[in-house]
Amino acid sequence: MIALLKRDLALAIRAGGGFGLGLAFFLIVTVLVPFGVGADTGLLSRIAPGILWVGALLACLLSLDRILALDWEDGSLDLLATAPLPMEGIVSIKALAHWITTGLPLVAAAPVLGVLLNLPGPGYLWLIVSLALGTPALSVIGTFGAALTVGLKRGGLLMSLLVLPLYVPTLIFGAEVARRGAEGLAVQTPLLMLAGISFGVTALLPFASAAVLRINLR
Amino acid sequence: MSIWEYANPVKFIRTTDRVLPWISVLAFASLAIGLIWGFFFTPDDFRQGSTVKIIYLHVPSALMAINAWLMMLVASLIWIVRRHHVSALAARAAAPVGAAMTIIGLATGAIWGQPMWGTWWAWDPRLTSFLILFLFYLGYMALWEAIEDDDTAADLTSILCLVGSVFALLSRYAVNFWNQGLHQGASVMRAGAIAGDTEERVSNVFFLPLMVCILGFVLLFIALVFLRTQTEIRARRTRALIARERQT
């Protein structure tokens, strides 16, 4: 499993593109928002947590098809399927690799972009906490979507349609934590819900992803 | 005699052919009775005026929008466990009907909300979760369309249906979180009403035509699903025949 993780990480870094692309996309989305809604700092600081969460979510979505599509094309996914590693393990590792290459940089970049959007002082901590808790869920759910559409020619758009509704609860609770944190309210309840979604999804969804992937490799 | 006999497509078509006219006629009759009764022979609500009458479309369609997904969930489970093709095709047949019910529910809700709440749309928990349910229907149908192999498509969509049900439920409670409700709670099937407390009940004048309308929508849904499932079975059989023809 660790060998597979190392391989995926090395591939992601050496192939370029995928690694930085999500971050660049996140930056551009965040920069576009003030152009769209006007540069009023009061308004921006109010919507900053939500914008940052939506931006992170979209950046995650953009890189999803890379999780499995490349391995599918060159046939290494078939080899992995015949390996002694269970399919559940493979999809979990794939999701973890996706999180390390996409989610983690997003978490690190979010405070910097928060400055651009004039995020209020107490919001930074909770923004980082909520993103760090929520992005694993995004990666795991995204792996499910990628597994569903892996064999399709133009699966990208379909995958967005499938995955975005699944992202809704994570987004709601994540953005709620960040918003309440920025306004100095109590964050415990949405934080617990977000953690529950994240851990529950990580525990259960790999089984669904593995089942789907087995069907697709049949 | 068990219910699994109907997993045989021939048996299914023969039986549904026999009951379909009855169900359709009953559905249209109860819809006609319920709607005409509701629209023309009930008094106006003392505060809402005649706008309350859209309830005869709004409540049944919203009810069926959720029940359609439940039916798809059951059909998907049967497909996964027992691999009866009719079941998978029934789930596929129900999806567009359910999506249409969702649209009707949303549209009538908007038309009702405009004079009552002064807005077509509010980001209210019930409205939002219904919109998300609609997105789930879209994704489900798109996945069916996108995959060429029938069995693979049935497998993938049934797993999507299972996962989607969990997330749809989760969204339903998640959206409660960030907004106050504008939509009222369940008032037709309230606990007090079922216990027979007359204070909490919708008056019989409105209640009876509403029940007839709900019955009509349920029957309409069953009729449409039967019809669409038959169509799917026949389309698949035609494809199989054409393929066999080409081989020889």
Interface residues (C-beta under 8 A of the other chain):
Chain A: F144 L148 T149 G151 L152 G155 L158 L161 L162 L164 P165 L166 V168 P169 I172 F173 A175 E176 P190 M193 I197 L205 A208 A211 V212 I215 N216 R218
Chain B: I132 L135 F136 L138 G139 A142 L143 A146 I147 T152 D155 L156 I159 L160 L162 V163 G164 F167 A168 L170 S171 A174 V175 F177 W178
